[in-house]
């Protein structure tokens, strides 16, 4: 799994460097969802994931990304940083 995530990291990084965050109007709803899913699995690259979180927030504000996908990413970044989730339910 780590090797696949590493290959995907290169793809994600090159894509963002060339095009910025690819929104729905560029790659469609399905493509945007798949791009987000690749980001979700970048736990070995937490700083990159935080960078994309900022870009995704702008994309959500412009209706170019799904708000619930952003919420999942936000919470994952929080948990991986040792913080509590904002959007998801906290375990009891």
mmCIF file as gemmi writes it, N, C-alpha and C atoms, coordinates in Angstrom:
data_model
loop_
_atom_site.group_PDB
_atom_site.id
_atom_site.type_symbol
_atom_site.label_atom_id
_atom_site.label_alt_id
_atom_site.label_comp_id
_atom_site.label_asym_id
_atom_site.label_entity_id
_atom_site.label_seq_id
_atom_site.pdbx_PDB_ins_code
_atom_site.Cartn_x
_atom_site.Cartn_y
_atom_site.Cartn_z
_atom_site.occupancy
_atom_site.B_iso_or_equiv
_atom_site.pdbx_formal_charge
_atom_site.auth_seq_id
_atom_site.auth_asym_id
_atom_site.pdbx_PDB_model_num
ATOM 1 N N . UNK Axp A 1 ? 0.821 -1.187 0 1 0 ? 1 A 1
ATOM 2 C CA . UNK Axp A 1 ? 0 0 0 1 0 ? 1 A 1
ATOM 3 C C . UNK Axp A 1 ? 0.872 1.262 0 1 0 ? 1 A 1
ATOM 4 N N . UNK Axp A 2 ? 1.974 1.238 0.748 1 0 ? 2 A 1
ATOM 5 C CA . UNK Axp A 2 ? 2.833 2.416 0.799 1 0 ? 2 A 1
ATOM 6 C C . UNK Axp A 2 ? 3.432 2.739 -0.564 1 0 ? 2 A 1
ATOM 7 N N . UNK Axp A 3 ? 3.752 1.712 -1.346 1 0 ? 3 A 1
ATOM 8 C CA . UNK Axp A 3 ? 4.329 1.979 -2.67 1 0 ? 3 A 1
ATOM 9 C C . UNK Axp A 3 ? 3.302 2.631 -3.586 1 0 ? 3 A 1
ATOM 10 N N . UNK Axp A 4 ? 2.056 2.188 -3.516 1 0 ? 4 A 1
ATOM 11 C CA . UNK Axp A 4 ? 0.986 2.789 -4.323 1 0 ? 4 A 1
ATOM 12 C C . UNK Axp A 4 ? 0.757 4.23 -3.874 1 0 ? 4 A 1
ATOM 13 N N . UNK Axp A 5 ? 0.716 4.456 -2.569 1 0 ? 5 A 1
ATOM 14 C CA . UNK Axp A 5 ? 0.53 5.816 -2.057 1 0 ? 5 A 1
ATOM 15 C C . UNK Axp A 5 ? 1.689 6.721 -2.47 1 0 ? 5 A 1
ATOM 16 N N . UNK Axp A 6 ? 2.898 6.175 -2.544 1 0 ? 6 A 1
ATOM 17 C CA . UNK Axp A 6 ? 4.053 6.961 -2.981 1 0 ? 6 A 1
ATOM 18 C C . UNK Axp A 6 ? 3.936 7.36 -4.447 1 0 ? 6 A 1
ATOM 19 N N . UNK Axp A 7 ? 3.493 6.436 -5.27 1 0 ? 7 A 1
ATOM 20 C CA . UNK Axp A 7 ? 3.272 6.741 -6.696 1 0 ? 7 A 1
ATOM 21 C C . UNK Axp A 7 ? 2.181 7.792 -6.826 1 0 ? 7 A 1
ATOM 22 N N . UNK Axp A 8 ? 1.121 7.627 -6.061 1 0 ? 8 A 1
ATOM 23 C CA . UNK Axp A 8 ? 0.029 8.59 -6.098 1 0 ? 8 A 1
ATOM 24 C C . UNK Axp A 8 ? 0.481 9.966 -5.608 1 0 ? 8 A 1
ATOM 25 N N . UNK Axp A 9 ? 1.391 9.997 -4.636 1 0 ? 9 A 1
ATOM 26 C CA . UNK Axp A 9 ? 1.917 11.261 -4.137 1 0 ? 9 A 1
ATOM 27 C C . UNK Axp A 9 ? 2.589 12.043 -5.258 1 0 ? 9 A 1
ATOM 28 N N . UNK Axp A 10 ? 3.391 11.358 -6.057 1 0 ? 10 A 1
ATOM 29 C CA . UNK Axp A 10 ? 4.067 12.012 -7.179 1 0 ? 10 A 1
ATOM 30 C C . UNK Axp A 10 ? 3.032 12.58 -8.146 1 0 ? 10 A 1
ATOM 31 N N . UNK Axp A 11 ? 2.011 11.79 -8.461 1 0 ? 11 A 1
ATOM 32 C CA . UNK Axp A 11 ? 0.939 12.247 -9.346 1 0 ? 11 A 1
ATOM 33 C C . UNK Axp A 11 ? 0.229 13.472 -8.773 1 0 ? 11 A 1
ATOM 34 N N . UNK Axp A 12 ? -0.138 13.406 -7.504 1 0 ? 12 A 1
ATOM 35 C CA . UNK Axp A 12 ? -0.848 14.511 -6.862 1 0 ? 12 A 1
ATOM 36 C C . UNK Axp A 12 ? -0.001 15.784 -6.866 1 0 ? 12 A 1
ATOM 37 N N . UNK Axp A 13 ? 1.254 15.64 -6.487 1 0 ? 13 A 1
ATOM 38 C CA . UNK Axp A 13 ? 2.138 16.794 -6.399 1 0 ? 13 A 1
ATOM 39 C C . UNK Axp A 13 ? 2.328 17.439 -7.769 1 0 ? 13 A 1
ATOM 40 N N . UNK Axp A 14 ? 2.568 16.63 -8.793 1 0 ? 14 A 1
ATOM 41 C CA . UNK Axp A 14 ? 2.749 17.163 -10.147 1 0 ? 14 A 1
ATOM 42 C C . UNK Axp A 14 ? 1.482 17.836 -10.65 1 0 ? 14 A 1
ATOM 43 N N . UNK Axp A 15 ? 0.348 17.238 -10.373 1 0 ? 15 A 1
ATOM 44 C CA . UNK Axp A 15 ? -0.93 17.799 -10.808 1 0 ? 15 A 1
ATOM 45 C C . UNK Axp A 15 ? -1.17 19.162 -10.172 1 0 ? 15 A 1
ATOM 46 N N . UNK Axp A 16 ? -0.967 19.265 -8.872 1 0 ? 16 A 1
ATOM 47 C CA . UNK Axp A 16 ? -1.197 20.525 -8.158 1 0 ? 16 A 1
ATOM 48 C C . UNK Axp A 16 ? -0.192 21.585 -8.606 1 0 ? 16 A 1
ATOM 49 N N . UNK Axp A 17 ? 1.054 21.191 -8.824 1 0 ? 17 A 1
ATOM 50 C CA . UNK Axp A 17 ? 2.06 22.154 -9.29 1 0 ? 17 A 1
ATOM 51 C C . UNK Axp A 17 ? 1.712 22.707 -10.677 1 0 ? 17 A 1
ATOM 52 N N . UNK Axp A 18 ? 1.169 21.862 -11.545 1 0 ? 18 A 1
ATOM 53 C CA . UNK Axp A 18 ? 0.853 22.285 -12.911 1 0 ? 18 A 1
ATOM 54 C C . UNK Axp A 18 ? -0.476 23.019 -13.012 1 0 ? 18 A 1
ATOM 55 N N . UNK Axp A 19 ? -1.479 22.535 -12.263 1 0 ? 19 A 1
ATOM 56 C CA . UNK Axp A 19 ? -2.849 23 -12.489 1 0 ? 19 A 1
ATOM 57 C C . UNK Axp A 19 ? -3.532 23.589 -11.265 1 0 ? 19 A 1
ATOM 58 N N . UNK Axp A 20 ? -2.891 23.556 -10.121 1 0 ? 20 A 1
ATOM 59 C CA . UNK Axp A 20 ? -3.593 23.92 -8.9 1 0 ? 20 A 1
ATOM 60 C C . UNK Axp A 20 ? -4.516 22.773 -8.504 1 0 ? 20 A 1
ATOM 61 N N . UNK Axp A 21 ? -5.463 23.062 -7.637 1 0 ? 21 A 1
ATOM 62 C CA . UNK Axp A 21 ? -6.406 22.02 -7.217 1 0 ? 21 A 1
ATOM 63 C C . UNK Axp A 21 ? -7.412 21.801 -8.339 1 0 ? 21 A 1
ATOM 64 N N . UNK Axp A 22 ? -7.462 20.596 -8.913 1 0 ? 22 A 1
ATOM 65 C CA . UNK Axp A 22 ? -8.372 20.356 -10.033 1 0 ? 22 A 1
ATOM 66 C C . UNK Axp A 22 ? -9.823 20.26 -9.563 1 0 ? 22 A 1
ATOM 67 N N . UNK Axp A 23 ? -10.617 21.215 -9.945 1 0 ? 23 A 1
ATOM 68 C CA . UNK Axp A 23 ? -11.998 21.266 -9.492 1 0 ? 23 A 1
ATOM 69 C C . UNK Axp A 23 ? -12.959 20.488 -10.365 1 0 ? 23 A 1
ATOM 70 N N . UNK Axp A 24 ? -14.198 20.491 -9.938 1 0 ? 24 A 1
ATOM 71 C CA . UNK Axp A 24 ? -15.268 19.758 -10.613 1 0 ? 24 A 1
ATOM 72 C C . UNK Axp A 24 ? -15.422 20.206 -12.056 1 0 ? 24 A 1
ATOM 73 N N . UNK Axp A 25 ? -15.267 21.497 -12.325 1 0 ? 25 A 1
ATOM 74 C CA . UNK Axp A 25 ? -15.45 21.98 -13.698 1 0 ? 25 A 1
ATOM 75 C C . UNK Axp A 25 ? -14.34 21.475 -14.625 1 0 ? 25 A 1
ATOM 76 N N . UNK Axp A 26 ? -13.226 21.038 -14.06 1 0 ? 26 A 1
ATOM 77 C CA . UNK Axp A 26 ? -12.109 20.539 -14.865 1 0 ? 26 A 1
ATOM 78 C C . UNK Axp A 26 ? -12.149 19.024 -15.015 1 0 ? 26 A 1
ATOM 79 N N . UNK Axp A 27 ? -12.36 18.307 -13.913 1 0 ? 27 A 1
ATOM 80 C CA . UNK Axp A 27 ? -12.286 16.843 -13.964 1 0 ? 27 A 1
ATOM 81 C C . UNK Axp A 27 ? -13.606 16.151 -13.622 1 0 ? 27 A 1
ATOM 82 N N . UNK Axp A 28 ? -14.669 16.911 -13.449 1 0 ? 28 A 1
ATOM 83 C CA . UNK Axp A 28 ? -15.98 16.335 -13.159 1 0 ? 28 A 1
ATOM 84 C C . UNK Axp A 28 ? -16.121 15.914 -11.706 1 0 ? 28 A 1
ATOM 85 N N . UNK Axp A 29 ? -17.335 15.632 -11.304 1 0 ? 29 A 1
ATOM 86 C CA . UNK Axp A 29 ? -17.615 15.236 -9.914 1 0 ? 29 A 1
ATOM 87 C C . UNK Axp A 29 ? -16.915 13.94 -9.545 1 0 ? 29 A 1
ATOM 88 N N . UNK Axp A 30 ? -16.96 12.974 -10.447 1 0 ? 30 A 1
ATOM 89 C CA . UNK Axp A 30 ? -16.323 11.685 -10.187 1 0 ? 30 A 1
ATOM 90 C C . UNK Axp A 30 ? -14.812 11.831 -10.078 1 0 ? 30 A 1
ATOM 91 N N . UNK Axp A 31 ? -14.216 12.602 -10.971 1 0 ? 31 A 1
ATOM 92 C CA . UNK Axp A 31 ? -12.778 12.826 -10.936 1 0 ? 31 A 1
ATOM 93 C C . UNK Axp A 31 ? -12.351 13.559 -9.679 1 0 ? 31 A 1
ATOM 94 N N . UNK Axp A 32 ? -13.156 14.559 -9.274 1 0 ? 32 A 1
ATOM 95 C CA . UNK Axp A 32 ? -12.845 15.319 -8.062 1 0 ? 32 A 1
ATOM 96 C C . UNK Axp A 32 ? -12.903 14.409 -6.839 1 0 ? 32 A 1
ATOM 97 N N . UNK Axp A 33 ? -13.875 13.499 -6.83 1 0 ? 33 A 1
ATOM 98 C CA . UNK Axp A 33 ? -13.998 12.554 -5.706 1 0 ? 33 A 1
ATOM 99 C C . UNK Axp A 33 ? -12.793 11.621 -5.653 1 0 ? 33 A 1
ATOM 100 N N . UNK Axp A 34 ? -12.369 11.149 -6.809 1 0 ? 34 A 1
ATOM 101 C CA . UNK Axp A 34 ? -11.213 10.25 -6.866 1 0 ? 34 A 1
ATOM 102 C C . UNK Axp A 34 ? -9.936 10.982 -6.465 1 0 ? 34 A 1
ATOM 103 N N . UNK Axp A 35 ? -9.792 12.227 -6.889 1 0 ? 35 A 1
ATOM 104 C CA . UNK Axp A 35 ? -8.625 13.026 -6.508 1 0 ? 35 A 1
ATOM 105 C C . UNK Axp A 35 ? -8.594 13.201 -4.995 1 0 ? 35 A 1
ATOM 106 N N . UNK Axp A 36 ? -9.735 13.524 -4.403 1 0 ? 36 A 1
ATOM 107 C CA . UNK Axp A 36 ? -9.84 13.662 -2.95 1 0 ? 36 A 1
ATOM 108 C C . UNK Axp A 36 ? -9.453 12.36 -2.249 1 0 ? 36 A 1
ATOM 109 N N . UNK Axp A 37 ? -9.906 11.238 -2.788 1 0 ? 37 A 1
ATOM 110 C CA . UNK Axp A 37 ? -9.613 9.951 -2.166 1 0 ? 37 A 1
ATOM 111 C C . UNK Axp A 37 ? -8.109 9.681 -2.149 1 0 ? 37 A 1
ATOM 112 N N . UNK Axp A 38 ? -7.427 10.047 -3.218 1 0 ? 38 A 1
ATOM 113 C CA . UNK Axp A 38 ? -5.971 9.899 -3.233 1 0 ? 38 A 1
ATOM 114 C C . UNK Axp A 38 ? -5.316 10.787 -2.173 1 0 ? 38 A 1
ATOM 115 N N . UNK Axp A 39 ? -5.859 11.977 -1.988 1 0 ? 39 A 1
ATOM 116 C CA . UNK Axp A 39 ? -5.341 12.883 -0.959 1 0 ? 39 A 1
ATOM 117 C C . UNK Axp A 39 ? -5.546 12.275 0.428 1 0 ? 39 A 1
ATOM 118 N N . UNK Axp A 40 ? -6.732 11.713 0.662 1 0 ? 40 A 1
ATOM 119 C CA . UNK Axp A 40 ? -7.055 11.12 1.967 1 0 ? 40 A 1
ATOM 120 C C . UNK Axp A 40 ? -6.008 10.101 2.401 1 0 ? 40 A 1
ATOM 121 N N . UNK Axp A 41 ? -5.436 9.392 1.448 1 0 ? 41 A 1
ATOM 122 C CA . UNK Axp A 41 ? -4.507 8.308 1.774 1 0 ? 41 A 1
ATOM 123 C C . UNK Axp A 41 ? -3.049 8.754 1.851 1 0 ? 41 A 1
ATOM 124 N N . UNK Axp A 42 ? -2.798 10.043 1.871 1 0 ? 42 A 1
ATOM 125 C CA . UNK Axp A 42 ? -1.424 10.559 1.93 1 0 ? 42 A 1
ATOM 126 C C . UNK Axp A 42 ? -0.949 10.787 3.364 1 0 ? 42 A 1
ATOM 127 N N . UNK Axp A 43 ? -1.187 9.808 4.218 1 0 ? 43 A 1
ATOM 128 C CA . UNK Axp A 43 ? -0.801 9.937 5.625 1 0 ? 43 A 1
ATOM 129 C C . UNK Axp A 43 ? 0.713 10.01 5.817 1 0 ? 43 A 1
ATOM 130 N N . UNK Axp A 44 ? 1.488 9.525 4.859 1 0 ? 44 A 1
ATOM 131 C CA . UNK Axp A 44 ? 2.95 9.606 4.966 1 0 ? 44 A 1
ATOM 132 C C . UNK Axp A 44 ? 3.475 10.987 4.569 1 0 ? 44 A 1
ATOM 133 N N . UNK Axp A 45 ? 2.583 11.834 4.067 1 0 ? 45 A 1
ATOM 134 C CA . UNK Axp A 45 ? 2.943 13.182 3.624 1 0 ? 45 A 1
ATOM 135 C C . UNK Axp A 45 ? 2.023 14.216 4.276 1 0 ? 45 A 1
ATOM 136 N N . UNK Axp A 46 ? 2.084 14.348 5.599 1 0 ? 46 A 1
ATOM 137 C CA . UNK Axp A 46 ? 1.115 15.194 6.299 1 0 ? 46 A 1
ATOM 138 C C . UNK Axp A 46 ? 1.191 16.681 5.925 1 0 ? 46 A 1
ATOM 139 N N . UNK Axp A 47 ? 2.37 17.198 5.649 1 0 ? 47 A 1
ATOM 140 C CA . UNK Axp A 47 ? 2.464 18.618 5.284 1 0 ? 47 A 1
ATOM 141 C C . UNK Axp A 47 ? 1.827 18.873 3.921 1 0 ? 47 A 1
ATOM 142 N N . UNK Axp A 48 ? 2.015 17.951 3.006 1 0 ? 48 A 1
ATOM 143 C CA . UNK Axp A 48 ? 1.384 18.063 1.69 1 0 ? 48 A 1
ATOM 144 C C . UNK Axp A 48 ? -0.131 17.99 1.835 1 0 ? 48 A 1
ATOM 145 N N . UNK Axp A 49 ? -0.58 17.093 2.688 1 0 ? 49 A 1
ATOM 146 C CA . UNK Axp A 49 ? -2.022 16.943 2.921 1 0 ? 49 A 1
ATOM 147 C C . UNK Axp A 49 ? -2.605 18.233 3.503 1 0 ? 49 A 1
ATOM 148 N N . UNK Axp A 50 ? -1.88 18.879 4.404 1 0 ? 50 A 1
ATOM 149 C CA . UNK Axp A 50 ? -2.335 20.158 4.965 1 0 ? 50 A 1
ATOM 150 C C . UNK Axp A 50 ? -2.394 21.237 3.883 1 0 ? 50 A 1
ATOM 151 N N . UNK Axp A 51 ? -1.411 21.237 2.999 1 0 ? 51 A 1
ATOM 152 C CA . UNK Axp A 51 ? -1.398 22.191 1.88 1 0 ? 51 A 1
ATOM 153 C C . UNK Axp A 51 ? -2.629 21.994 1 1 0 ? 51 A 1
ATOM 154 N N . UNK Axp A 52 ? -2.948 20.756 0.707 1 0 ? 52 A 1
ATOM 155 C CA . UNK Axp A 52 ? -4.108 20.477 -0.138 1 0 ? 52 A 1
ATOM 156 C C . UNK Axp A 52 ? -5.412 20.798 0.577 1 0 ? 52 A 1
ATOM 157 N N . UNK Axp A 53 ? -5.422 20.666 1.893 1 0 ? 53 A 1
ATOM 158 C CA . UNK Axp A 53 ? -6.607 21.039 2.659 1 0 ? 53 A 1
ATOM 159 C C . UNK Axp A 53 ? -6.934 22.512 2.459 1 0 ? 53 A 1
ATOM 160 N N . UNK Axp A 54 ? -5.915 23.352 2.471 1 0 ? 54 A 1
ATOM 161 C CA . UNK Axp A 54 ? -6.113 24.789 2.245 1 0 ? 54 A 1
ATOM 162 C C . UNK Axp A 54 ? -6.655 25.028 0.826 1 0 ? 54 A 1
ATOM 163 N N . UNK Axp A 55 ? -6.058 24.366 -0.157 1 0 ? 55 A 1
ATOM 164 C CA . UNK Axp A 55 ? -6.521 24.522 -1.538 1 0 ? 55 A 1
ATOM 165 C C . UNK Axp A 55 ? -7.944 24.002 -1.716 1 0 ? 55 A 1
ATOM 166 N N . UNK Axp A 56 ? -8.25 22.904 -1.035 1 0 ? 56 A 1
ATOM 167 C CA . UNK Axp A 56 ? -9.584 22.323 -1.164 1 0 ? 56 A 1
ATOM 168 C C . UNK Axp A 56 ? -10.642 23.225 -0.541 1 0 ? 56 A 1
ATOM 169 N N . UNK Axp A 57 ? -10.291 23.915 0.525 1 0 ? 57 A 1
ATOM 170 C CA . UNK Axp A 57 ? -11.254 24.838 1.146 1 0 ? 57 A 1
ATOM 171 C C . UNK Axp A 57 ? -11.675 25.911 0.15 1 0 ? 57 A 1
ATOM 172 N N . UNK Axp A 58 ? -10.712 26.459 -0.563 1 0 ? 58 A 1
ATOM 173 C CA . UNK Axp A 58 ? -11.006 27.457 -1.59 1 0 ? 58 A 1
ATOM 174 C C . UNK Axp A 58 ? -11.883 26.832 -2.675 1 0 ? 58 A 1
ATOM 175 N N . UNK Axp A 59 ? -11.551 25.611 -3.07 1 0 ? 59 A 1
ATOM 176 C CA . UNK Axp A 59 ? -12.342 24.918 -4.097 1 0 ? 59 A 1
ATOM 177 C C . UNK Axp A 59 ? -13.787 24.711 -3.63 1 0 ? 59 A 1
ATOM 178 N N . UNK Axp A 60 ? -13.977 24.383 -2.37 1 0 ? 60 A 1
ATOM 179 C CA . UNK Axp A 60 ? -15.332 24.212 -1.831 1 0 ? 60 A 1
ATOM 180 C C . UNK Axp A 60 ? -16.085 25.54 -1.889 1 0 ? 60 A 1
ATOM 181 N N . UNK Axp A 61 ? -15.424 26.622 -1.494 1 0 ? 61 A 1
ATOM 182 C CA . UNK Axp A 61 ? -16.062 27.939 -1.523 1 0 ? 61 A 1
ATOM 183 C C . UNK Axp A 61 ? -16.471 28.33 -2.943 1 0 ? 61 A 1
ATOM 184 N N . UNK Axp A 62 ? -15.733 27.844 -3.931 1 0 ? 62 A 1
ATOM 185 C CA . UNK Axp A 62 ? -16.035 28.139 -5.333 1 0 ? 62 A 1
ATOM 186 C C . UNK Axp A 62 ? -16.921 27.075 -5.973 1 0 ? 62 A 1
ATOM 187 N N . UNK Axp A 63 ? -17.444 26.153 -5.159 1 0 ? 63 A 1
ATOM 188 C CA . UNK Axp A 63 ? -18.3 25.053 -5.63 1 0 ? 63 A 1
ATOM 189 C C . UNK Axp A 63 ? -17.557 24.129 -6.593 1 0 ? 63 A 1
ATOM 190 N N . UNK Axp A 64 ? -16.233 24.03 -6.406 1 0 ? 64 A 1
ATOM 191 C CA . UNK Axp A 64 ? -15.385 23.198 -7.256 1 0 ? 64 A 1
ATOM 192 C C . UNK Axp A 64 ? -14.958 21.906 -6.56 1 0 ? 64 A 1
ATOM 193 N N . UNK Axp A 65 ? -15.387 21.727 -5.309 1 0 ? 65 A 1
ATOM 194 C CA . UNK Axp A 65 ? -15.107 20.503 -4.556 1 0 ? 65 A 1
ATOM 195 C C . UNK Axp A 65 ? -16.27 20.254 -3.605 1 0 ? 65 A 1
ATOM 196 N N . UNK Axp A 66 ? -16.409 19.021 -3.205 1 0 ? 66 A 1
ATOM 197 C CA . UNK Axp A 66 ? -17.504 18.594 -2.346 1 0 ? 66 A 1
ATOM 198 C C . UNK Axp A 66 ? -17.204 18.95 -0.888 1 0 ? 66 A 1
ATOM 199 N N . UNK Axp A 67 ? -18.142 19.628 -0.242 1 0 ? 67 A 1
ATOM 200 C CA . UNK Axp A 67 ? -17.949 20.069 1.143 1 0 ? 67 A 1
ATOM 201 C C . UNK Axp A 67 ? -17.802 18.894 2.108 1 0 ? 67 A 1
ATOM 202 N N . UNK Axp A 68 ? -18.519 17.812 1.884 1 0 ? 68 A 1
ATOM 203 C CA . UNK Axp A 68 ? -18.393 16.669 2.793 1 0 ? 68 A 1
ATOM 204 C C . UNK Axp A 68 ? -17.033 15.99 2.631 1 0 ? 68 A 1
ATOM 205 N N . UNK Axp A 69 ? -16.495 15.966 1.413 1 0 ? 69 A 1
ATOM 206 C CA . UNK Axp A 69 ? -15.138 15.435 1.224 1 0 ? 69 A 1
ATOM 207 C C . UNK Axp A 69 ? -14.133 16.301 1.978 1 0 ? 69 A 1
ATOM 208 N N . UNK Axp A 70 ? -14.322 17.607 1.914 1 0 ? 70 A 1
ATOM 209 C CA . UNK Axp A 70 ? -13.452 18.53 2.653 1 0 ? 70 A 1
ATOM 210 C C . UNK Axp A 70 ? -13.523 18.237 4.154 1 0 ? 70 A 1
ATOM 211 N N . UNK Axp A 71 ? -14.725 18.012 4.665 1 0 ? 71 A 1
ATOM 212 C CA . UNK Axp A 71 ? -14.898 17.741 6.091 1 0 ? 71 A 1
ATOM 213 C C . UNK Axp A 71 ? -14.16 16.465 6.502 1 0 ? 71 A 1
ATOM 214 N N . UNK Axp A 72 ? -14.257 15.433 5.675 1 0 ? 72 A 1
ATOM 215 C CA . UNK Axp A 72 ? -13.531 14.191 5.968 1 0 ? 72 A 1
ATOM 216 C C . UNK Axp A 72 ? -12.019 14.434 5.989 1 0 ? 72 A 1
ATOM 217 N N . UNK Axp A 73 ? -11.526 15.182 5.008 1 0 ? 73 A 1
ATOM 218 C CA . UNK Axp A 73 ? -10.1 15.478 4.949 1 0 ? 73 A 1
ATOM 219 C C . UNK Axp A 73 ? -9.677 16.323 6.147 1 0 ? 73 A 1
ATOM 220 N N . UNK Axp A 74 ? -10.461 17.318 6.487 1 0 ? 74 A 1
ATOM 221 C CA . UNK Axp A 74 ? -10.162 18.184 7.628 1 0 ? 74 A 1
ATOM 222 C C . UNK Axp A 74 ? -10.025 17.353 8.904 1 0 ? 74 A 1
ATOM 223 N N . UNK Axp A 75 ? -11.013 16.488 9.136 1 0 ? 75 A 1
ATOM 224 C CA . UNK Axp A 75 ? -10.986 15.661 10.338 1 0 ? 75 A 1
ATOM 225 C C . UNK Axp A 75 ? -9.793 14.704 10.347 1 0 ? 75 A 1
ATOM 226 N N . UNK Axp A 76 ? -9.456 14.152 9.201 1 0 ? 76 A 1
ATOM 227 C CA . UNK Axp A 76 ? -8.32 13.233 9.133 1 0 ? 76 A 1
ATOM 228 C C . UNK Axp A 76 ? -7.013 13.968 9.434 1 0 ? 76 A 1
ATOM 229 N N . UNK Axp A 77 ? -6.867 15.169 8.908 1 0 ? 77 A 1
ATOM 230 C CA . UNK Axp A 77 ? -5.687 15.97 9.208 1 0 ? 77 A 1
ATOM 231 C C . UNK Axp A 77 ? -5.637 16.27 10.71 1 0 ? 77 A 1
ATOM 232 N N . UNK Axp A 78 ? -6.762 16.606 11.3 1 0 ? 78 A 1
ATOM 233 C CA . UNK Axp A 78 ? -6.818 16.877 12.741 1 0 ? 78 A 1
ATOM 234 C C . UNK Axp A 78 ? -6.392 15.654 13.554 1 0 ? 78 A 1
ATOM 235 N N . UNK Axp A 79 ? -6.991 14.532 13.271 1 0 ? 79 A 1
ATOM 236 C CA . UNK Axp A 79 ? -6.702 13.311 14.024 1 0 ? 79 A 1
ATOM 237 C C . UNK Axp A 79 ? -5.235 12.913 13.857 1 0 ? 79 A 1
ATOM 238 N N . UNK Axp A 80 ? -4.725 12.993 12.624 1 0 ? 80 A 1
ATOM 239 C CA . UNK Axp A 80 ? -3.325 12.641 12.384 1 0 ? 80 A 1
ATOM 240 C C . UNK Axp A 80 ? -2.357 13.614 13.049 1 0 ? 80 A 1
ATOM 241 N N . UNK Axp A 81 ? -2.856 14.805 13.408 1 0 ? 81 A 1
ATOM 242 C CA . UNK Axp A 81 ? -2.036 15.801 14.099 1 0 ? 81 A 1
ATOM 243 C C . UNK Axp A 81 ? -2.222 15.729 15.611 1 0 ? 81 A 1
ATOM 244 N N . UNK Axp A 82 ? -3.005 14.772 16.077 1 0 ? 82 A 1
ATOM 245 C CA . UNK Axp A 82 ? -3.241 14.613 17.51 1 0 ? 82 A 1
ATOM 246 C C . UNK Axp A 82 ? -4.336 15.497 18.059 1 0 ? 82 A 1
ATOM 247 N N . UNK Axp A 83 ? -5.175 16.037 17.182 1 0 ? 83 A 1
ATOM 248 C CA . UNK Axp A 83 ? -6.273 16.91 17.601 1 0 ? 83 A 1
ATOM 249 C C . UNK Axp A 83 ? -7.609 16.206 17.436 1 0 ? 83 A 1
ATOM 250 N N . UNK Axp A 84 ? -8.648 16.789 18.01 1 0 ? 84 A 1
ATOM 251 C CA . UNK Axp A 84 ? -9.99 16.236 17.879 1 0 ? 84 A 1
ATOM 252 C C . UNK Axp A 84 ? -10.584 16.591 16.523 1 0 ? 84 A 1
ATOM 253 N N . UNK Axp A 85 ? -11.479 15.75 16.076 1 0 ? 85 A 1
ATOM 254 C CA . UNK Axp A 85 ? -12.232 16.018 14.853 1 0 ? 85 A 1
ATOM 255 C C . UNK Axp A 85 ? -13.149 17.215 15.068 1 0 ? 85 A 1
ATOM 256 N N . UNK Axp A 86 ? -13.444 17.915 14.004 1 0 ? 86 A 1
ATOM 257 C CA . UNK Axp A 86 ? -14.392 19.016 14.056 1 0 ? 86 A 1
ATOM 258 C C . UNK Axp A 86 ? -15.757 18.559 13.558 1 0 ? 86 A 1
ATOM 259 N N . UNK Axp A 87 ? -15.78 17.844 12.444 1 0 ? 87 A 1
ATOM 260 C CA . UNK Axp A 87 ? -17.037 17.51 11.785 1 0 ? 87 A 1
ATOM 261 C C . UNK Axp A 87 ? -17.589 16.144 12.188 1 0 ? 87 A 1
ATOM 262 N N . UNK Axp A 88 ? -16.729 15.175 12.358 1 0 ? 88 A 1
ATOM 263 C CA . UNK Axp A 88 ? -17.178 13.805 12.653 1 0 ? 88 A 1
ATOM 264 C C . UNK Axp A 88 ? -17.508 13.622 14.13 1 0 ? 88 A 1
ATOM 265 N N . UNK Axp A 89 ? -18.22 12.573 14.385 1 0 ? 89 A 1
ATOM 266 C CA . UNK Axp A 89 ? -18.559 12.247 15.768 1 0 ? 89 A 1
ATOM 267 C C . UNK Axp A 89 ? -17.33 11.73 16.487 1 0 ? 89 A 1
ATOM 268 N N . UNK Axp A 90 ? -17.128 12.205 17.689 1 0 ? 90 A 1
ATOM 269 C CA . UNK Axp A 90 ? -16.014 11.731 18.495 1 0 ? 90 A 1
ATOM 270 C C . UNK Axp A 90 ? -16.405 10.409 19.147 1 0 ? 90 A 1
ATOM 271 N N . UNK Axp A 91 ? -15.477 9.459 19.2 1 0 ? 91 A 1
ATOM 272 C CA . UNK Axp A 91 ? -15.8 8.189 19.858 1 0 ? 91 A 1
ATOM 273 C C . UNK Axp A 91 ? -16.04 8.419 21.346 1 0 ? 91 A 1
ATOM 274 N N . UNK Axp A 92 ? -16.965 7.656 21.876 1 0 ? 92 A 1
ATOM 275 C CA . UNK Axp A 92 ? -17.266 7.815 23.319 1 0 ? 92 A 1
ATOM 276 C C . UNK Axp A 92 ? -16.59 6.763 24.144 1 0 ? 92 A 1
